[in-house]
Amino acid sequence: MSDWKPKRFWELATVAERDGSFAVELDGRPVRTPAKTLLTLPTRPMAEAVAAEWDAQEKEVDPRTMPFTRSANAAIDKVRVQHAEVADLLAAYGDSDLLCYRAVHPAELATRQSQIWDPALDWARDTFGVRLITVNGLMHQPQPESVQAQLSARVHDLSDFQLAAFHDLVSLSGSLVLGFAAALDWRDPDEIWRISRLDELWQEEQWGPDEEAQALAELKRQAFLHAKRFFDLSS
């Protein structure tokens, strides 16, 4: 039974409008999530992306080739039922944001961090009216409660589908600021991903690349870029 995979049983995947939302149907029958909830999407472009994934399946259904479907399932089955908890989890990244912890040495790395990370913190200040505190070293330095509250409110304002995407933007980059920067189009998402990997890229320059680490980083990059696309299709 471990080798069993669901077979393709439909001819055509289509999109149907339902009370202002958009459902994906297989030969007229609505798709449901793993929790048996109707798979309804907030926008037609997102529904079309999900339908295209179902249409692309051949003899067997391979969920690994269906990232939009997986993200939509997560938004409906997981985020929708615990929106506040997920928002709190992501907002907490702001209290220990990657961009706020700077190297003491070597001086070249510290300088590069300032040059590349400070503009993102400046953008957050201009966008949200708050400036996160930076420290030297890895010892935790709590951010002011007013700063945390302001950023947390913005996270809680996200829709279920936006929050599902935002979860990956933040957790993969390790930064609430960079998650917002990607979601709100501060810079190209690929550039934002490279900004999040500044320390790793520095290590590669010093010691040479590690093939296994590079392969894992590429998988994470693809997931980050997908999360950005999913966020954009959410509204």
Phi, psi and chi 1 to 4 in degrees:
 res  aa     phi    psi   chi1   chi2   chi3   chi4
   1 MET       -  -21.8  -68.8  -62.5  -68.2      -
   2 SER   -66.2  -20.9   60.6      -      -      -
   3 ASP   -92.5    0.8  -67.2  -29.2      -      -
   4 TRP   -70.1  136.5  179.6   85.8      -      -
   5 LYS  -134.3  143.7  -67.2 -178.2  179.8  179.4
   6 PRO   -64.3  140.8   20.9  -31.4      -      -
   7 LYS   -93.9  151.9  -52.8  -67.9 -174.7  179.6
   8 ARG   -70.1  125.5  174.8  163.9 -179.3  157.0
   9 PHE  -120.7    3.0   57.4   84.3      -      -
  10 TRP  -119.0  160.7   65.1   94.7      -      -
  11 GLU   -95.0  -40.1  -67.7  -65.6  -32.9      -
  12 LEU  -144.9  133.9 -174.7   63.3      -      -
  13 ALA  -100.0  129.9      -      -      -      -
  14 THR  -133.8  169.6   56.1      -      -      -
  15 VAL  -112.6  134.2  173.5      -      -      -
  16 ALA  -128.8  134.5      -      -      -      -
  17 GLU   -78.8  135.3 -172.7  168.5   -1.1      -
  18 ARG  -138.2  103.5  -65.5  173.4  178.3  -92.8
  19 ASP    52.0   45.9  -59.9  -37.6      -      -
  20 GLY    87.5   -9.3      -      -      -      -
  21 SER  -110.4 -178.8  -63.9      -      -      -
  22 PHE  -132.8  124.7  -59.2   87.8      -      -
  23 ALA  -105.0  151.9      -      -      -      -
  24 VAL  -101.1  129.5  175.5      -      -      -
  25 GLU  -121.9  143.6  -63.5 -178.1  -14.1      -
  26 LEU  -110.4  107.9  -53.6  178.9      -      -
  27 ASP    53.5   40.0  -65.5  -19.5      -      -
  28 GLY    87.1   -6.7      -      -      -      -
  29 ARG  -100.8  128.8  -69.1  173.1  -69.8 -174.7
  30 PRO   -67.8  141.0   24.8  -34.0      -      -
  31 VAL   -76.7  143.2  175.7      -      -      -
  32 ARG  -119.5  157.5  -67.4 -178.2  178.7  -88.5
  33 THR   -77.0  171.6   70.1      -      -      -
  34 PRO   -57.8  -26.4  -29.7   37.6      -      -
  35 ALA   -88.4   10.0      -      -      -      -
  36 LYS    73.4   19.5  -52.5  -54.4 -178.9 -175.9
  37 THR   -89.2  145.9  -57.4      -      -      -
  38 LEU   -58.1  133.5  -77.7  175.4      -      -
  39 LEU   -83.5   90.0 -176.7   65.2      -      -
  40 THR  -113.0  135.4   54.2      -      -      -
  41 LEU  -111.3  153.0  -63.3  -48.3      -      -
  42 PRO   -76.1  -21.8   27.5  -35.1      -      -
  43 THR  -135.8  153.0   67.8      -      -      -
  44 ARG   -63.8  -43.4 -179.2  174.8  -71.5  -83.1
  45 PRO   -57.9  -37.7  -28.0   37.4      -      -
  46 MET   -67.2  -43.4  178.8 -178.8  -72.5      -
  47 ALA   -61.2  -38.9      -      -      -      -
  48 GLU   -65.9  -36.6  -70.1  172.5  -13.6      -
  49 ALA   -65.0  -40.9      -      -      -      -
  50 VAL   -66.9  -45.2  170.8      -      -      -
  51 ALA   -60.8  -38.6      -      -      -      -
  52 ALA   -62.4  -36.3      -      -      -      -
  53 GLU   -64.9  -40.7  -69.8 -179.6  -18.5      -
  54 TRP   -67.5  -39.6  -74.4   88.2      -      -
  55 ASP   -65.4  -28.5 -114.1  -10.1      -      -
  56 ALA   -78.3  -12.5      -      -      -      -
  57 GLN   -69.3  144.8  -59.1  -54.9  -59.5      -
  58 GLU  -105.2 -118.0  -62.6 -178.5   -7.8      -
  59 LYS   -72.7  -38.4  -67.8 -178.2  178.5 -179.9
  60 GLU  -120.1  148.2  -63.8  177.4  -21.6      -
  61 VAL   -86.4  124.9  179.2      -      -      -
  62 ASP  -117.7  100.2 -175.1   -4.6      -      -
  63 PRO   -57.4  -22.7  -23.3   34.9      -      -
  64 ARG   -65.9  -20.8  -64.4  172.0  -61.2  177.8
  65 THR   -98.3   14.8   66.0      -      -      -
  66 MET  -129.0   61.5  -53.0  172.6   75.3      -
  67 PRO   -64.3  -35.8   22.9  -34.4      -      -
  68 PHE   -67.7  -38.3  -75.1  102.1      -      -
  69 THR   -64.5  -43.4  -57.8      -      -      -
  70 ARG   -62.0  -44.5  -66.8 -160.6  -47.7  -88.0
  71 SER   -64.9  -39.6  -65.9      -      -      -
  72 ALA   -64.9  -42.0      -      -      -      -
  73 ASN   -59.2  -42.2  -73.4  -21.1      -      -
  74 ALA   -64.2  -41.1      -      -      -      -
  75 ALA   -61.9  -39.9      -      -      -      -
  76 ILE   -82.5  -47.6  -64.6  169.7      -      -
  77 ASP   -83.8  -26.2  -73.6  -10.0      -      -
  78 LYS  -113.4  -57.5  -63.0  179.2  179.9  180.0
  79 VAL   -67.9  -42.4  175.6      -      -      -
  80 ARG   -59.6  -34.7 -179.6  173.3  -67.9  171.8
  81 VAL   -87.2   -9.1  -62.0      -      -      -
  82 GLN  -146.5   47.7   51.2 -178.2   -8.2      -
  83 HIS   -57.2  -47.6 -173.3  -77.3      -      -
  84 ALA   -63.1  -40.8      -      -      -      -
  85 GLU   -65.5  -42.1  -67.9   86.7  -15.7      -
  86 VAL   -65.2  -42.6  175.1      -      -      -
  87 ALA   -61.8  -42.3      -      -      -      -
  88 ASP   -62.0  -42.1  -76.0  -18.9      -      -
  89 LEU   -59.1  -44.3  172.0   70.1      -      -
  90 LEU   -75.3  -38.5  -61.6  177.2      -      -
  91 ALA   -61.2  -30.6      -      -      -      -
  92 ALA   -63.3  -22.6      -      -      -      -
  93 TYR   -60.5  -27.8  -84.9   78.8      -      -
  94 GLY   -65.8  -23.1      -      -      -      -
  95 ASP   -80.2  -14.4 -169.7   44.5      -      -
  96 SER  -141.8   46.6   55.8      -      -      -
  97 ASP   -63.3  138.1 -160.7  -76.6      -      -
  98 LEU   -48.2  -41.4  166.6   74.1      -      -
  99 LEU   -69.1  -12.5  -54.3 -175.2      -      -
 100 CYS   -93.2   -8.5  -65.6      -      -      -
 101 TYR  -112.1  112.4  -66.1   85.4      -      -
 102 ARG  -108.9  150.3  -53.3  -62.1  176.3   83.4
 103 ALA   -68.7  142.6      -      -      -      -
 104 VAL   -83.4  -38.5  177.7      -      -      -
 105 HIS  -153.2  156.2   56.5   76.8      -      -
 106 PRO   -70.7  157.8   28.8  -36.5      -      -
 107 ALA   -61.7  -33.8      -      -      -      -
 108 GLU   -62.9  -39.2  -66.0   86.1  -10.1      -
 109 LEU   -69.1  -43.2  174.9   57.6      -      -
 110 ALA   -59.3  -41.1      -      -      -      -
 111 THR   -65.0  -42.4  -62.3      -      -      -
 112 ARG   -64.6  -40.7 -174.2  177.9  -61.2 -174.7
 113 GLN   -58.9  -43.9  -71.2  173.9  -23.6      -
 114 SER   -63.5  -43.5  -65.0      -      -      -
 115 GLN   -65.3  -36.3  -68.2  173.0  -19.7      -
 116 ILE   -97.5  -34.8  -65.5  177.2      -      -
 117 TRP   -88.6  -32.0  -73.5   -7.5      -      -
 118 ASP   -59.1  -40.4  -76.9   -5.7      -      -
 119 PRO   -60.0  -31.8  -28.5   37.8      -      -
 120 ALA   -69.3  -40.7      -      -      -      -
 121 LEU   -67.9  -35.1  -65.5  177.8      -      -
 122 ASP   -64.6  -40.2  -67.6  -18.6      -      -
 123 TRP   -61.7  -43.2  170.3   83.7      -      -
 124 ALA   -62.3  -39.3      -      -      -      -
 125 ARG   -61.6  -46.2  175.7 -159.7   61.0 -155.1
 126 ASP   -69.5  -31.4  -63.4  -20.2      -      -
 127 THR   -84.5  -42.1  -57.4      -      -      -
 128 PHE  -110.1   -8.6  -55.6  118.7      -      -
 129 GLY    77.3   21.1      -      -      -      -
 130 VAL  -133.8  148.8  -61.8      -      -      -
 131 ARG  -125.9  115.4 -176.8   61.5  154.1   83.6
 132 LEU   -70.4  147.8  -85.7   66.8      -      -
 133 ILE   -83.4  135.5  -62.4  169.5      -      -
 134 THR  -104.2  150.1   60.4      -      -      -
 135 VAL  -136.4  157.5  -63.6      -      -      -
 136 ASN   -90.9  130.2  -67.0  -34.8      -      -
 137 GLY    97.5 -174.0      -      -      -      -
 138 LEU  -108.7    0.8  -60.2  177.2      -      -
 139 MET   -66.9  129.0 -175.7   68.8   67.6      -
 140 HIS   -62.2  131.8  178.7 -117.8      -      -
 141 GLN  -123.2  106.7  170.8   63.5   51.9      -
 142 PRO   -59.2  141.9  -20.2   32.1      -      -
 143 GLN   -81.3  153.9  -61.6  -68.4  -26.7      -
 144 PRO   -55.1  143.4  -25.3   34.9      -      -
 145 GLU   -59.4  -34.5  -69.0 -174.4    4.8      -
 146 SER   -65.1  -36.2   59.7      -      -      -
 147 VAL   -67.6  -46.7  170.8      -      -      -
 148 GLN   -61.0  -41.2  -64.7 -175.3   53.7      -
 149 ALA   -65.3  -40.5      -      -      -      -
 150 GLN   -63.9  -46.4  173.2   76.4   -7.4      -
 151 LEU   -68.9  -38.8  -66.3  175.1      -      -
 152 SER   -61.5  -40.3  179.2      -      -      -
 153 ALA   -61.5  -37.7      -      -      -      -
 154 ARG   -67.6  -35.6  -63.0  -63.5  -66.9 -100.0
 155 VAL   -67.6  -45.1  178.0      -      -      -
 156 HIS   -63.8  -23.2  -80.9  -97.3      -      -
 157 ASP   -75.0  -13.1  -77.5  -16.3      -      -
 158 LEU   -70.2  146.6  -62.8  173.3      -      -
 159 SER   -71.7  170.2   70.8      -      -      -
 160 ASP   -58.0  -44.5  -63.9  -28.9      -      -
 161 PHE   -71.6  -39.1  -75.4   83.7      -      -
 162 GLN   -62.8  -41.8  -71.1  173.6  -32.2      -
 163 LEU   -67.1  -34.9 -165.4   59.8      -      -
 164 ALA   -60.9  -43.0      -      -      -      -
 165 ALA   -70.1  -41.7      -      -      -      -
 166 PHE   -61.7  -33.0 -166.0   65.6      -      -
 167 HIS   -53.8  -46.3  175.1  -82.3      -      -
 168 ASP   -74.1  -37.0  -70.8  -10.4      -      -
 169 LEU   -59.5  -39.1  -67.8  175.2      -      -
 170 VAL   -80.7  -49.6  172.9      -      -      -
 171 SER   -67.9  -34.6   61.2      -      -      -
 172 LEU   -73.4  -36.2  -72.1  167.4      -      -
 173 SER   -85.8  -21.4   67.7      -      -      -
 174 GLY    76.3   17.3      -      -      -      -
 175 SER  -144.6  123.2  168.3      -      -      -
 176 LEU   -64.7  -40.2 -179.0   62.6      -      -
 177 VAL   -62.6  -45.8  169.5      -      -      -
 178 LEU   -70.0  -30.7  -68.4 -178.0      -      -
 179 GLY   -60.7  -46.9      -      -      -      -
 180 PHE   -65.4  -39.7  -87.5  124.1      -      -
 181 ALA   -60.3  -40.0      -      -      -      -
 182 ALA   -70.1  -46.6      -      -      -      -
 183 ALA   -61.1  -37.1      -      -      -      -
 184 LEU  -101.2   15.2  -59.4 -179.1      -      -
 185 ASP    63.2   42.0  -62.4  -42.0      -      -
 186 TRP   -63.1  -47.9  171.9   55.0      -      -
 187 ARG  -145.5  175.6  -68.7 -175.2 -178.5  175.1
 188 ASP   -56.4  135.8  178.8   83.2      -      -
 189 PRO   -60.3  -31.0   16.1  -29.2      -      -
 190 ASP   -65.6  -38.1 -124.3  -28.8      -      -
 191 GLU   -67.5  -40.6 -179.9 -179.4   -2.8      -
 192 ILE   -62.9  -38.3  -67.0  172.0      -      -
 193 TRP   -61.7  -43.5  175.1 -111.4      -      -
 194 ARG   -63.8  -36.5  -70.5 -166.8  -63.2  -88.3
 195 ILE   -60.8  -39.8  -70.8  171.9      -      -
 196 SER   -67.7  -21.4   76.1      -      -      -
 197 ARG  -103.6   20.0  -62.7 -162.2   65.2 -115.9
 198 LEU   -52.5  -47.9 -174.6  154.0      -      -
 199 ASP   -64.2  -42.2  -72.5  -12.0      -      -
 200 GLU   -65.4  -40.6  -69.9   88.4  -16.8      -
 201 LEU   -66.3  -35.0  -65.7  174.7      -      -
 202 TRP   -62.1  -45.3  168.8  -91.1      -      -
 203 GLN   -61.9  -38.5  -68.1  -63.7  -32.5      -
 204 GLU   -62.3  -38.9  -73.8 -175.3    7.3      -
 205 GLU   -63.2  -36.2  -70.1  177.1   14.2      -
 206 GLN   -80.7  -39.0  -50.8  -49.2  -54.5      -
 207 TRP  -118.5   -4.0  -52.4  106.9      -      -
 208 GLY    91.7  158.2      -      -      -      -
 209 PRO   -75.0  151.8   27.8  -34.8      -      -
 210 ASP  -113.1  120.5  176.4  -83.7      -      -
 211 GLU   -60.9  -41.6  -69.9 -174.4    3.7      -
 212 GLU   -65.8  -43.0 -175.6  174.7  -17.8      -
 213 ALA   -65.5  -37.9      -      -      -      -
 214 GLN   -65.5  -40.0  -75.7 -172.5  -39.4      -
 215 ALA   -64.0  -41.6      -      -      -      -
 216 LEU   -66.3  -41.1  178.1   59.1      -      -
 217 ALA   -62.6  -36.4      -      -      -      -
 218 GLU   -67.1  -39.7  177.0   58.7   18.9      -
 219 LEU   -61.1  -42.0  -69.9  175.3      -      -
 220 LYS   -67.5  -37.4  -68.8 -179.2  177.6  180.0
 221 ARG   -61.7  -45.3 -175.5 -176.6   76.3   88.6
 222 GLN   -62.1  -39.7  -67.7  -65.7  -22.5      -
 223 ALA   -65.6  -38.1      -      -      -      -
 224 PHE   -64.0  -45.3 -174.9   84.3      -      -
 225 LEU   -66.4  -37.5  -62.8 -179.8      -      -
 226 HIS   -62.9  -43.6  162.4   72.8      -      -
 227 ALA   -58.7  -38.8      -      -      -      -
 228 LYS   -64.1  -43.9  167.7   57.5  175.9  168.4
 229 ARG   -63.4  -41.0  -69.3 -168.4  -66.7  -90.4
 230 PHE   -64.4  -42.1 -168.9   80.9      -      -
 231 PHE   -59.8  -45.4 -172.2   96.1      -      -
 232 ASP   -63.6  -32.6  -71.5  -13.9      -      -
 233 LEU   -83.6   -3.1  -67.3 -179.7      -      -
 234 SER   -79.3  -13.9  -62.9      -      -      -
 235 SER  -149.2      -   58.9      -      -      -
